[in-house]
Amino acid sequence: MKLRIENMTCGGCARSVTATIKELDEHARVEIDVATKLVEIETGVHQDEIIAALTEDGFPPVAV
């Protein structure tokens, strides 16, 4: 899945986003490009669950 997170502005934000995703699936593959604000995730966890967790942690994403 690909998500855009508009308020992800730095490496610290990227680490927080990765940590949130890894809490749901420690084996998830997460690639982040802070410059384009895109997150690409390979996981068995449903997209809605990922979106809810990121939103709760202050990084509301939009599916792209």
Secondary structure as UniProt FT lines:
FT   STRAND          2..4
FT   TURN            6..7
FT   HELIX           11..24
FT   TURN            26..27
FT   STRAND          29..33
FT   TURN            34..37
FT   STRAND          38..42
FT   HELIX           47..56
FT   TURN            57..58
FT   STRAND          62..63
//
